Amino acid sequence: HGASWQSRPFRPTVQTNGPDASISSVLCKWDGSVVFGCGDGICESSWGRIRQWGVEDGLPKDTWTHLLRDTAGQLWARGPSHVAVLPANSSRFENRDLPNQHAGRMYLSLAEDPNGRVLASLDTALARFENGRWQVFTTENGLGSDTISSLLVDGEGSVWLGLLGHGLRKWLGYGNWEHWTSANGLRNDVVWNVFRDHAGRLWVCDEHGLTFMPAGSKRLRT
């Protein structure tokens, strides 16, 4: 009632072939229904009825510990081995597995940025789903080498990264700025001059020599 908690048991009857029918995650929808990870599948409780998704619905077996409803109405699900999405008004999940995702990851955060792109932690890296594929950001893009244990996109669109035992990091200029260092091919991080030619190549004169970046590339070449 706005001033105190009320609790009651939530034990929907779920038929599962998995070894464990326990609830691994919970997501409440605006209409009062509840989506939750159940056994090795996903279930929805709505007005006393239970709906289940499994392998026959395009959803691989996993312990679905993280659920996210994006602004397009899609349901994202993440477990130690897989990522899947249920498009709005669809009855089948689609595969969204992360590149180089190994089973058994402990920190499996999901978040959505202001442009509707989904972010996922990937140990010390960060992945973003855009244009049908995952783009992975690493130390080459300016991230540190600490494990990302949680993600948050605030009301202003800023991305916050919780670092395992090493505090909190804010992604400055998210979506507006990108930077390159010696990790991306610069000979040295002291830059003296920058020039863009008619072919769209970016030329950089740094302390130790000359590098260029072809149009559309993310790496500098000597």
N, C-alpha and C positions, 0 to 999 in steps of 0.2 A: 504493500500500500504506500510505497514511497518512503516510509520511515523505518521499516523493519523487514527482516527476511521471513519468508514462509517456505517450508520444505515439506515434500511428500515423496514417497518412493516412485521412481520411474523405472518400471521393469516390464517393458513390452515383451510379449512372447514372440521370439524369433526362431524360425527353423533354419539351422545352418549346418553345413557339412564340415565346417572347420572344427579344429580341436578346441576352440574357445569361442563362446558366444558373447563374451564380455563387450561392454561399450568402450571404445578406444578414443572417441572424439564426439563432440556435440556442437551442432549449429542450429540456432533457432531462426525460423523464417518469419517474415512480417505477418503472415496469416495465422500464426500460432502453431504451425506444424514444426516438427523437430527432425532434422537429419542427423544421423549418427553412424559412426563406424561400428559395425557389428560383426564379430568374428573376423573372417577374411573378406567381407563384403561391406556394403553400405546400405543402410535402411532409412526409411522415413516413416514417422508416426504422424498421422493426420486424422483428426476426428475419430480416434479409436481404431483406425485401420493401419496396417503395417504394409509397406512396400519394400521390396528388397532388390538390390542390384548385385549381380555377380558376373562370372566369366561369360555366361550366355548373353550378357548385356554389354559386352566389350570391356568389362572391368576386371583386370587381372587380380589374382589373389594377393592380398597384402594386409597388413595391419594399418588401417587408414587413420592415422593419428592427427592429421591436420585437414580441416575443411575451410573453404573460402567461397563466399558468394560474391561475384564481381558485379560491377555496375551494369553489365549487359545481361545479367540474370543467369550467367553460367555458374555451375557448381564445380569448383576445383577440389581435388582430393589428393593428398600426398601421404605416402607411407615410406618405410625404409628402403623399398626397392623400386617404387613406381610413382609416377604422377599421371593423373587422368582428369579429364574435364567432361562434364555433362552439359552440352549446349542447351540454351533455353528452348523449351518446347520440344525437346528430344527425349527419347527413351533409352538411348544408347550412349555409353561413354566413349570418348576418343583418347587415344594414347598421347601423352605429353611428357614422356620420360626425359629426364635431364641427361645431358652428355656426361659420361664418366661417373654416373651415380652408382655407388657401390652399396650393396645391402648392409644394413646395420648402422646407418648414420643416426646419431643421437639428436642432432639439432636440425629440424626440418621445417623451418619457418616459411610462411607464405604471406604476401602482402600485395596490394594493388596500388599503382601510382596514379596520379591525376589524369593521365592519358589512357587509363584502362589497361595498362600493361601489368602483367603479373610478375612479381619478383620472388625469387626463391634463394635461400641460403644454400651454399655448396661448400661446406667446410670453410676454408679461408677465402673462397671466391663467392661471387654473387651472380646469379643468372637472371635474365629478363626475357620474357617471351614476347616476341614482336615479329610481325609479318610471317607467322607460321613456323618460327624456329626460336631456339634459345640463343641469346647472346650472353657470353660469359665474361665477366669483369674480374680481373686478377690484380696482382701486384703491378703488372705492366700498365694497368689503367689508373694506378694511384692508390689501390687498396693496400692495407697493411697485411701482415702475415699472421694476424690473430684469427682464431676461429670465430665465425659469426654465429652467435647462439640465438639471436632473435632479431626480428625486423618490425619496423613501424613506419607508416607513412602518415604524417600528421595532417591537420586541417589545412595547412598552408602548402601542402605538397612536398614538404621536405622529407627526405629518407633518413631514418635513424637506424644504426646498426649496433646491437648489443654485442659486445666482445667478451668471449669466455674468460672471465677473471681479469680483464684488462680495460673495463670501463665501457664508455659509450662513444660512438663516432657519428657525426652528422655529415652527410654527403652535401658539401657546399656546391651551390650552383647546379643542382640536379636538373638535367634536361636542357640546360642552357650553356654549360661550359664543359669543355673537354681539354685535358692537358697531356702533353707528351714529354717524356724524360729519356734518359739513357736506356731505360728498360724497354723503350719502343724503338731504339735504333739510333738515337742521338749519340754523337761521339763524346759529347760532354754537356752537362746541364747548364753551362754558362753560354747563353745565346747572344750573338752580336747583331745579327740581321736576319730578317725573314722576307721572302718574296714569293708571290704567286704568279706563275707565267700563264701564257694564253692557253696552254693545254690543260690548265687546272692543277699542275704540279706545284707542290709547296716546297720551296728551297729554304734551307736553314743553314746559316753560317754560325758555327759554335766555336768554342775555345780551341778545339782540336781538329777542325776540318769542316767539310761541306757534306750535307746530306740532303736528300729530297724524298718527298712522299708523293707517289702517283695519285691521281684523282681517284677517290673512292677507297683508297687504302687506309690502313690504320698503323702502318709501320714505315719508318724512315729507312732509306737505303743510302749507302755511301756512294 
